Amino acid sequence: MSSPHAAVWLNADEAHIYRFGAGEVEKRDVKASGHVRDDRAYFEAILAELAEVQGWMIAGPVGPLTTFEKYVRAGHAEQLGKKLVGVEAMDHPRDGELLRHARRRMAS
């Protein structure tokens, strides 16, 4: 599925990536490695799911959210960083709530 937009909700253990267009929504999950904390591998797995998006947003608890945003903006994903339209602190939104919020962000 080729979707122009995405919303990523992440915490320290997992990420839920919602790619969406006008109608369809595709959800992918990425898990952090279990034993040794390796943010780079976790973040790269998330970024791989966003390769073709035109706009995206990040949501999640403040700590993991901030760490991921810094990783993206520090040059690890320069092109995707330019397409980042929003960063929102959200602990556990429902899928529909996150998607409604993301669609509004992409429309503005």
C-alpha positions as CSV (number, residue, x, y, z in Angstrom):
1,M,0.0,0.0,0.0
2,S,1.4,3.4,-0.9
3,S,0.1,5.9,1.6
4,P,1.0,9.6,1.5
5,H,0.8,10.1,5.3
6,A,1.7,8.4,8.5
7,A,1.2,8.8,12.3
8,V,3.7,7.1,14.6
9,W,2.8,6.4,18.2
10,L,5.7,5.0,20.2
11,N,6.9,4.3,23.7
12,A,10.2,2.7,24.9
13,D,9.0,-0.8,24.0
14,E,7.0,-0.6,20.8
15,A,5.7,1.6,18.0
16,H,2.5,1.6,16.1
17,I,2.7,3.1,12.6
18,Y,-0.4,4.1,10.8
19,R,0.0,4.8,7.1
20,F,-3.0,6.4,5.6
21,G,-4.4,8.2,2.5
22,A,-8.0,9.3,1.7
23,G,-9.6,6.1,2.8
24,E,-7.4,3.1,3.7
25,V,-5.3,2.7,6.8
26,E,-2.5,0.3,7.2
27,K,-1.1,-0.4,10.6
28,R,2.4,-1.8,11.3
29,D,4.0,-2.6,14.6
30,V,7.6,-2.4,15.5
31,K,9.0,-3.8,18.8
32,A,12.1,-2.7,20.5
33,S,14.8,-5.3,21.0
34,G,14.0,-7.1,24.3
35,H,17.2,-7.6,26.3
36,V,19.6,-4.7,25.5
37,R,18.2,-1.3,24.8
38,D,19.3,-0.3,21.3
39,D,17.5,2.9,20.3
40,R,19.3,3.1,17.0
41,A,18.0,-0.3,15.7
42,Y,14.5,0.4,17.0
43,F,14.4,3.9,15.5
44,E,15.8,2.7,12.1
45,A,13.1,0.0,12.0
46,I,10.4,2.7,12.6
47,L,11.9,5.0,9.9
48,A,12.1,2.1,7.4
49,E,8.2,2.0,7.6
50,L,8.0,5.7,6.6
51,A,10.3,5.7,3.5
52,E,7.7,6.9,1.0
53,V,5.4,9.2,3.1
54,Q,4.8,12.8,2.2
55,G,4.0,13.9,5.7
56,W,4.0,12.3,9.1
57,M,3.6,13.0,12.8
58,I,5.0,11.5,16.0
59,A,3.0,10.9,19.2
60,G,3.7,9.2,22.5
61,P,4.9,9.7,26.1
62,V,7.3,12.6,26.4
63,G,10.5,10.7,27.1
64,P,10.5,8.3,24.1
65,L,8.9,10.9,21.9
66,T,11.6,13.4,22.6
67,T,14.4,10.9,22.1
68,F,13.0,9.8,18.7
69,E,12.4,13.3,17.5
70,K,16.0,14.2,18.5
71,Y,17.3,11.2,16.6
72,V,15.4,12.2,13.4
73,R,16.4,15.8,13.6
74,A,20.0,15.0,14.4
75,G,20.5,14.0,10.7
76,H,19.7,10.3,11.0
77,A,16.7,10.8,8.7
78,E,17.2,14.1,7.0
79,Q,14.5,13.8,4.3
80,L,11.9,12.4,6.7
81,G,12.8,15.1,9.2
82,K,11.7,17.7,6.5
83,K,8.4,15.9,6.2
84,L,7.6,15.8,10.0
85,V,4.6,18.0,10.5
86,G,3.9,17.4,14.2
87,V,5.1,16.1,17.5
88,E,2.4,15.5,20.1
89,A,2.6,14.1,23.7
90,M,-0.1,11.4,24.0
91,D,0.1,8.6,26.5
92,H,-2.3,6.0,25.0
93,P,-4.7,7.4,22.4
94,R,-7.1,5.0,20.7
95,D,-6.4,4.2,17.1
96,G,-9.3,6.4,15.9
97,E,-8.3,9.3,18.1
98,L,-4.7,9.3,16.8
99,L,-5.8,9.0,13.2
100,R,-8.3,11.9,13.5
101,H,-5.6,14.0,15.0
102,A,-3.1,13.1,12.3
103,R,-5.6,13.7,9.5
104,R,-6.2,17.2,10.9
105,R,-2.5,17.9,11.1
106,M,-1.9,16.8,7.5
107,A,-4.8,19.0,6.3
108,S,-3.3,22.1,7.8
